[in-house]
Amino acid sequence: MAKVCVITGRRPVKGSIINRKGQTKKSGGIGTHVTSITKRKFRPNLQRVRIRMPNGGTKRVWVSVKALKAGLVQKA
C-alpha cells in the first residue's frame, strides 16, 4: 500500500537537490554555478493510527499529522 493520507490525500512529491559552487555576486564573487542536480522525494509526515469509522467500527490507516492536528480525524 502506498503511503498516502486517507483524509487529505497527501503523497510523496518529486523534487531535486541542487548543488551550487562559487561565491555569490552579492558577496563579491562572479556568481554561483550549478554543479549537480540529484533527484529526491519530499515525503509527508504520515502516522499509522486507529480511527473511528462513521458506522462505529475502527480501522487502522495512514493519516498525515496536519490532519490529526486540525482535528479532521476521530482517534479510537
N, C-alpha and C positions, 0 to 999 in steps of 0.2 A: 504494500500500500504506500502510495506517495505521501510525503509529509506536507499535507495541505490542511489549513484550518477549515473545519466544517462550518463554522459560523461566518467568518469574514472572507474566506476563500484565498487567504494569503498563501503564497507559494514561493519557492526559491526563484530568484531572478538572476539573469546573467549580467555580468559586468566585467571589468578588467582592471588590473593593477598596471599603472603607467609609471615606469621608472624614468626619471629625468636627471640629467647630469649637466653641470656647469653653474656659473654664478648668474643670478638674475640681473636684468638690466637695471632694476630699481636699486640694487646694491652695488652698482658699478661694473658689472660684467657685460659680456656680449650676448647674454641670453641663454636660457636652458634649452637643451635638446633632448628629444625622446630617444632613449637607448633601447628600451624593450617594452613590449606590451604582453602581459600574461593574463589568460582568461581565469575568471574566478566566479564563485556563486555567492550571492547575498542570501543567506538563509533566515527565514523568520524565526522568532523565538516561540517555539511550539512546546506545549506541555501535554502529556497524556493524562487526562482527568476523567473521572466518572461524573457524568451529568445526568440530571433528571429529565426524562422524556415527557412530552405533553400527556401521554397516555398513562403516566405513573411509574413506568419502568425506569431502569438505569442502563446506561451504556457507556463504554469507555471509548473516548475519541480524542483526536488531536485538536487542541484549541490554542490559539495564539494568546499570549499574555495580555495583549491590548484588549482582546475581547473579555478576558477574565477581569481585568481592572475596570473596564467600562460597565461590568455587571450584566453583560449580554447572556451569560450562562448561569444556570442554577446548579451549583455543585451538589452532588449527592453525598 
